[in-house]
Amino acid sequence: MPTGLRAKPCLTRRLAAGACALAPLLLGAPSPALAANANAPANATAKAAAAKTAPAPRAPACAWSDWTAFKGALLSADGRVIDASSPRQVTVSEGQSYALFFALVANDRAAFDKILAWTENNLAQGDLAAHLPAWIWGRTDIDENGAPVGASGTSGASSASVASAASATQTPSATWGVIDANSASDADLWIAYTLLEAGRLWNVRRYTAIGTVMARNILRRETASLPGLGRTVLPGPTGFKLDKTSWRLNPSYVPLQVMRRFTLAMPEKEQAAWKSLLGSSAQLVNGTAPKGFSPDWVVYRAQGNKGDFGPDEPTHAESAYNAIRVYLWAGMLAHDDPARSATLATFAPLSAFVAAHGFPPERVNTQTGEPGPNEGNGGFSAAVAPYLSALGRTDLSDAQVERSRARAQKSPPGYYSSVLMLFGLGYLQGLYRFDAQGRVIPAWTAQCPAAR
């Protein structure tokens, strides 16, 4: 998530996801704005992609009502995840990356190809092999508050972007395009990983090829060798080296199962670099939670050939809307993943808090372990449920699943809560898992789970 994201509250994940509510996910019909979207004709790019889409695999898709609801509520006809609550109706690369993963888990090849085509054509200048995707796209004729901007603010809109926007708005005079071209490594890692896994599971060489080249570009553009830590994932290409000896990092950007998969999926001569990234990622996840709560952001400061993690002052060493993903990724590690035991133990205080209070905290001071006054939302409950289950606390896990569903019934979850729910609840429903090599194992490759 590039630095520009921190200035936009509805996208920073530092406000309640309800403040960025998009549509009634998991509850029923999509919002009127997105319903109109879904019925609008797809752009030329999407039509061409659909025409080239190979037949769906013969393996059956497992029923996944939450994914169906997500598509109806948040996904446009031409394949972009829209934040309709924003005046600029933005799309972020993170949303595209997660949607790709969910489409693979659902064995939804048609949705996968639409999402991939939109991402490539609008965020990667038409070529994901050459360009890492820009992290945010939307209306360029207005600012984040809806106020008009000058002509200079619209210069980034490509013809493909304007065509795509025609299916996502009822404002014919609006112009659309990339708002910030900086890429975000969390999204890029998930896209590359999902393409590699889609190539393996669907036997499509094109996906494997693009995923491989993307991984190489991530290695070149979004990593750095940090003294005492080794090669490390940076949140983006620019804006995260604070000075000659300090870097700003994000533990939630490096799911250990995803990082492990790259160490095995990449060609042998490139595996050493990815093994170094896996090692630094494990340190970033497990070495930044002194009180058992992961921080949203952390600063790594080098001292000669060594270094150490320290609190990130701008975010007050807070654990909140970024860090919630750390517990989610930890809870989904394979039973025989080498990092599982240590990672689960790192965050034991989170389990104790949930056991004592019945909900995860929205915010925690990671230096003192002191929680804030507010409860985490339903997305938070869905995110911690796999972690609690991994600890053997199925009673706590089941209660958080129930709490997540109940919250969704009371008020529509926003985009971020929605993806946390798809990840966490889909995993617990048995729709997918990860193995010790970091491979995703969707249920449709073996046997669909019984309906719950």
C-alpha positions in Angstrom: 0.0 0.0 0.0 1.9 3.1 -1.2 2.2 6.2 0.9 -0.6 8.0 -0.9 -3.0 5.6 0.7 -2.4 7.0 4.1 -4.1 10.3 3.2 -7.4 8.6 2.2 -9.3 7.5 5.3 -11.7 5.2 3.6 -8.8 3.3 2.0 -6.3 3.3 4.9 -8.2 0.6 6.8 -7.8 2.9 9.8 -11.4 3.8 10.1 -14.2 1.2 10.6 -14.9 -0.6 7.4 -18.5 0.4 7.9 -17.4 4.0 7.2 -16.6 2.8 3.7 -19.6 0.6 3.2 -20.1 -0.5 -0.3 -23.1 -2.8 -0.7 -25.1 -5.5 1.1 -22.6 -8.3 0.8 -23.9 -11.6 2.2 -27.3 -10.1 2.6 -29.1 -10.0 -0.7 -29.5 -7.7 -3.7 -26.7 -5.3 -4.7 -27.0 -1.6 -4.2 -28.8 0.3 -7.0 -25.6 1.9 -8.3 -23.8 -1.4 -8.6 -27.0 -3.1 -9.9 -26.9 -0.7 -12.8 -23.2 -1.5 -13.2 -23.9 -5.2 -13.4 -26.4 -4.7 -16.3 -24.2 -2.3 -18.2 -22.4 -3.6 -21.3 -18.8 -4.6 -20.8 -16.1 -2.6 -22.5 -14.3 -3.7 -25.6 -11.4 -5.1 -23.7 -13.6 -7.2 -21.5 -15.6 -8.5 -24.5 -12.4 -9.5 -26.3 -11.2 -11.2 -23.2 -14.4 -13.1 -22.8 -14.3 -14.2 -26.4 -10.8 -15.7 -25.8 -11.7 -17.3 -22.5 -11.1 -21.0 -22.6 -13.8 -23.4 -21.7 -14.3 -23.8 -17.9 -12.6 -26.8 -16.3 -14.6 -29.9 -16.1 -14.2 -30.0 -12.3 -17.3 -28.8 -10.7 -17.4 -25.6 -8.7 -18.3 -25.9 -5.1 -21.3 -23.9 -3.9 -20.1 -20.6 -2.4 -22.9 -18.2 -1.8 -20.6 -15.6 -0.3 -18.6 -15.4 -3.5 -21.8 -15.1 -5.5 -22.9 -12.3 -3.3 -19.5 -10.5 -3.5 -19.7 -10.6 -7.3 -23.2 -9.2 -7.3 -22.4 -6.5 -4.8 -18.9 -5.3 -5.6 -17.7 -6.6 -9.0 -18.5 -4.7 -12.2 -19.5 -6.4 -15.4 -16.1 -5.9 -16.8 -14.1 -7.2 -13.8 -13.2 -4.5 -11.3 -13.9 -4.3 -7.6 -15.5 -0.9 -7.0 -15.6 1.3 -4.0 -18.9 2.9 -4.8 -18.9 4.9 -1.6 -16.0 7.0 -2.8 -16.8 10.0 -5.0 -14.1 8.7 -7.4 -15.5 5.2 -7.4 -12.0 3.9 -6.9 -10.5 0.4 -7.5 -7.4 -0.6 -5.7 -5.0 -3.3 -6.8 -5.4 -5.2 -3.5 -9.1 -5.7 -4.3 -8.3 -7.0 -7.7 -5.7 -9.4 -6.2 -8.2 -10.8 -3.7 -10.9 -11.2 -6.2 -8.6 -13.2 -8.5 -7.8 -15.5 -5.6 -11.5 -16.0 -4.7 -12.3 -16.7 -8.3 -9.7 -19.4 -8.4 -11.0 -20.9 -5.1 -14.5 -20.9 -6.6 -13.3 -22.5 -9.9 -14.9 -19.5 -11.6 -12.7 -19.2 -14.7 -15.0 -16.6 -16.4 -14.8 -14.2 -13.5 -11.0 -14.8 -13.2 -10.4 -13.9 -16.8 -12.5 -10.7 -16.6 -10.7 -9.6 -13.4 -7.3 -10.3 -14.8 -8.1 -8.5 -18.1 -9.4 -5.4 -16.3 -6.4 -5.4 -14.0 -3.9 -5.7 -16.8 -5.5 -3.2 -19.2 -6.2 -0.5 -16.6 -3.6 -0.9 -13.9 -0.6 -2.3 -15.8 -0.7 -0.3 -19.0 -1.9 -3.4 -20.9 1.0 -5.7 -19.9 1.4 -7.3 -16.4 4.6 -8.8 -17.5 6.2 -5.4 -18.0 4.4 -3.2 -15.4 3.5 -3.9 -11.8 -0.1 -2.6 -11.4 -0.8 0.9 -10.1 -2.4 0.7 -6.7 -5.4 3.0 -7.3 -7.6 3.9 -10.3 -10.8 5.9 -10.5 -12.3 9.2 -11.6 -9.5 11.7 -12.4 -11.8 14.8 -13.0 -12.6 15.1 -9.3 -10.6 14.8 -6.1 -11.3 12.4 -3.2 -13.9 14.8 -1.8 -15.8 15.1 -5.1 -14.5 18.6 -6.0 -13.5 19.2 -9.7 -9.8 19.2 -10.5 -8.0 20.8 -13.4 -7.1 19.3 -16.7 -3.7 18.1 -15.3 -5.6 15.8 -13.0 -7.1 13.9 -15.9 -4.0 13.3 -18.0 -3.5 9.8 -16.8 -6.7 8.4 -18.2 -6.0 6.0 -21.0 -8.5 5.2 -23.7 -8.9 1.7 -22.2 -9.6 3.2 -18.8 -12.3 5.6 -20.2 -13.9 2.7 -22.1 -14.0 0.7 -19.0 -15.5 3.5 -17.0 -18.4 3.7 -19.4 -19.8 0.5 -17.8 -19.2 1.8 -14.2 -20.8 5.2 -14.1 -23.8 7.2 -15.3 -21.7 10.3 -15.7 -20.8 10.4 -19.4 -18.5 13.4 -19.0 -16.3 11.8 -16.3 -12.8 10.9 -17.0 -11.1 7.9 -15.5 -7.6 6.5 -15.1 -4.7 5.8 -12.7 -4.7 8.1 -9.7 -1.4 7.0 -8.3 1.0 4.9 -10.3 3.0 3.5 -7.4 2.5 -0.2 -7.0 1.6 -2.1 -3.8 3.6 -5.2 -3.0 0.8 -6.9 -1.0 -1.4 -6.9 -4.1 1.4 -7.8 -6.4 2.4 -10.8 -4.4 -1.1 -12.1 -4.3 -1.6 -11.5 -8.0 1.6 -13.3 -8.9 0.9 -16.1 -6.5 -2.6 -16.6 -7.8 -1.5 -16.7 -11.4 1.1 -19.3 -10.6 -1.5 -21.4 -8.8 -4.1 -20.9 -11.5 -1.5 -22.1 -14.1 -0.9 -25.2 -12.0 -4.6 -26.0 -11.2 -6.1 -25.1 -14.5 -3.0 -26.1 -16.6 -2.8 -22.7 -18.3 0.8 -21.8 -19.3 -0.1 -18.2 -19.9 -1.0 -17.7 -16.2 2.2 -19.4 -15.1 4.3 -17.3 -17.4 2.8 -14.0 -16.3 3.0 -15.0 -12.6 6.7 -15.9 -13.0 7.6 -12.6 -14.7 5.6 -10.6 -12.1 7.5 -12.4 -9.3 10.7 -11.4 -10.9 9.6 -7.8 -11.2 8.5 -7.8 -7.5 12.0 -9.1 -6.6 13.7 -6.3 -8.6 11.4 -3.4 -7.8 9.8 -4.0 -4.4 12.5 -5.6 -2.3 15.8 -4.4 -0.8 18.7 -5.9 1.1 18.5 -4.6 4.7 21.6 -4.9 6.9 21.0 -7.7 9.5 17.7 -8.7 7.9 18.6 -9.7 4.4 16.4 -9.3 1.3 13.1 -7.9 2.5 9.7 -7.0 0.9 9.1 -3.3 0.8 5.5 -2.1 0.7 6.1 -0.4 -2.7 8.9 0.8 -5.0 9.0 4.3 -3.7 8.2 6.1 -0.4 9.3 3.4 2.1 13.0 4.1 2.5 12.9 6.8 5.2 16.6 7.6 5.2 19.9 5.8 4.6 19.4 3.4 7.5 15.6 3.2 8.0 12.7 1.5 6.2 9.0 1.4 6.8 7.6 -2.1 6.6 4.2 -3.9 6.9 3.9 -7.4 8.4 0.5 -8.0 6.8 2.0 -7.7 3.3 3.9 -11.0 3.6 1.7 -14.1 4.2 4.2 -16.8 5.0 2.4 -19.5 2.9 2.5 -17.2 -0.1 6.2 -16.4 0.4 7.0 -20.1 0.9 5.3 -20.9 -2.4 7.6 -18.6 -4.3 10.7 -20.4 -2.9 9.5 -23.6 -4.6 7.6 -22.3 -7.7 10.3 -20.1 -9.1 13.2 -21.5 -11.2 16.0 -22.9 -9.2 18.5 -20.1 -9.8 16.0 -17.6 -8.3 15.0 -19.6 -5.3 17.8 -18.4 -3.0 16.5 -14.8 -3.2 13.0 -16.0 -2.4 14.3 -18.1 0.5 15.9 -14.9 1.9 12.6 -13.1 1.5 10.8 -15.9 3.3 13.3 -15.7 6.2 13.0 -11.9 6.5 9.2 -12.2 6.3 9.1 -14.6 9.2 11.2 -12.2 11.2 8.9 -9.3 10.2 5.8 -11.2 11.3 7.2 -12.8 14.5 9.7 -10.1 15.6 7.5 -7.1 15.7 4.8 -8.1 18.3 6.4 -7.6 21.7 3.1 -7.9 23.5 1.5 -10.5 21.1 -0.3 -8.0 18.8 1.0 -7.3 15.3 1.5 -3.6 14.3 0.0 -2.1 11.2 3.4 -0.6 10.3 6.9 -0.9 11.7 10.2 0.8 11.2 13.4 -1.2 10.7 16.6 0.7 11.6 20.0 -0.6 10.6 23.1 -0.1 12.8 26.2 -1.2 10.9 25.7 -4.8 9.8 22.8 -5.3 12.2 19.4 -3.8 12.8 16.2 -3.9 14.8 12.5 -3.2 14.5 11.0 -0.2 16.2 7.6 1.4 16.5 6.2 3.4 13.6 5.5 6.9 15.1 3.0 8.2 12.5 0.6 5.2 13.3 1.5 5.2 17.0 2.6 1.6 16.9 -1.0 0.6 16.5 -2.5 -2.7 15.6 -5.6 -2.2 13.6 -6.9 -2.6 10.0 -3.7 -3.8 8.4 -2.5 -6.0 11.2 -5.8 -8.0 11.4 -4.6 -9.8 8.3 -1.5 -11.1 10.1 -3.7 -13.3 12.3 -5.7 -14.4 9.4 -2.7 -15.6 7.4 -1.2 -17.3 10.5 -4.4 -19.2 11.2 -4.4 -20.6 7.6 -0.8 -22.0 7.7 -0.7 -25.7 7.0 -0.5 -28.0 10.0 3.0 -29.1 8.9 4.2 -25.6 7.8 7.6 -25.1 9.5 6.6 -21.6 10.7 3.2 -22.5 12.1 4.0 -23.4 15.7 6.2 -20.3 16.3 3.8 -18.0 14.5 0.7 -19.2 16.4 2.5 -18.8 19.7 3.5 -15.2 18.9 0.0 -14.0 19.0 -1.3 -16.0 22.0 -2.4 -12.8 23.8 -4.9 -12.1 21.0 -6.6 -15.5 21.8 -6.6 -14.7 25.5 -8.3 -11.3 24.8 -11.0 -12.9 22.6 -11.6 -15.6 25.2 -12.0 -12.9 27.9 -14.1 -10.4 26.0 -15.9 -12.3 23.2 -14.5 -10.1 20.4 -11.2 -9.0 18.9 -10.1 -5.4 19.7 -10.4 -2.9 16.9 -7.1 -1.2 18.0 -4.2 -2.1 20.3 -1.1 -0.3 21.3 1.5 -2.9 20.4 4.2 -1.5 22.7 2.0 -1.8 25.8 -0.6 -4.4 24.8 -3.3 -1.9 25.9 -6.5 -2.3 23.7 -8.6 0.6 22.5 -12.2 1.1 23.6 -13.9 -0.3 20.5 -14.7 -3.8 19.4 -13.5 -5.1 16.1 -16.1 -5.4 13.5 -17.5 -8.5 11.9 -14.7 -8.7 9.4 -12.2 -8.8 12.3 -14.1 -11.7 13.8 -14.0 -13.6 10.5 -10.2 -12.9 10.3 -9.3 -14.2 13.8 -11.6 -17.3 13.5 -9.1 -19.4 11.6 -6.4 -18.5 14.1 -8.5 -19.5 17.0 -9.4 -22.8 15.3 -5.7 -23.4 14.6 -5.1 -23.1 18.3 -7.7 -25.8 19.0 -10.2 -23.3 20.4 -13.1 -24.2 18.1 -15.5 -22.9 20.7 -14.0 -19.4 20.3 -13.7 -19.8 16.5 -17.3 -20.8 16.2 -18.4 -17.9 18.3 -16.5 -15.4 16.1 -18.0 -16.9 12.9 -21.5 -16.5 14.4 -20.6 -12.9 15.5 -19.4 -12.1 12.0 -22.6 -13.4 10.4 -24.8 -11.6 12.9 -23.0 -8.3 12.3 -23.5 -8.7 8.6 -27.2 -9.2 9.1 -27.4 -5.9 11.1 -25.5 -3.7 8.7 -23.8 -4.3 5.3 -20.1 -4.9 5.6 -17.8 -2.7 3.6 -15.3 -3.8 1.1 -12.5 -4.7 3.5 -14.8 -6.6 6.0 -16.2 -8.4 3.0 -12.8 -9.8 1.8 -11.9 -10.7 5.4 -15.1 -12.7 5.6 -14.5 -14.4 2.3 -11.0 -15.4 3.4 -11.8 -16.5 6.9 -15.3 -18.0 6.6 -14.4 -19.7 3.2 -11.4 -21.3 4.8 -13.4 -22.6 7.8 -16.1 -23.9 5.5 -13.5 -26.1 3.9 -13.6 -24.4 0.5 -9.8 -24.2 0.4 -6.6 -24.7 2.4 -2.9 -24.3 2.0 -0.4 -27.2 2.1 3.2 -27.1 3.6 4.6 -26.0 0.3 2.3 -23.0 0.2 0.1 -24.3 -2.5 -3.6 -23.5 -2.4 -5.8 -26.6 -2.4 -9.4 -25.6 -3.4 -12.1 -28.1 -2.4 -13.2 -28.5 -6.0 -9.9 -30.4 -6.8 -11.1 -33.2 -4.5 -14.5 -33.1 -2.8 -16.8 -30.1 -2.0 -17.6 -29.6 1.6 -21.1 -30.4 2.9 -23.4 -27.3 2.9 -23.7 -25.6 6.3 
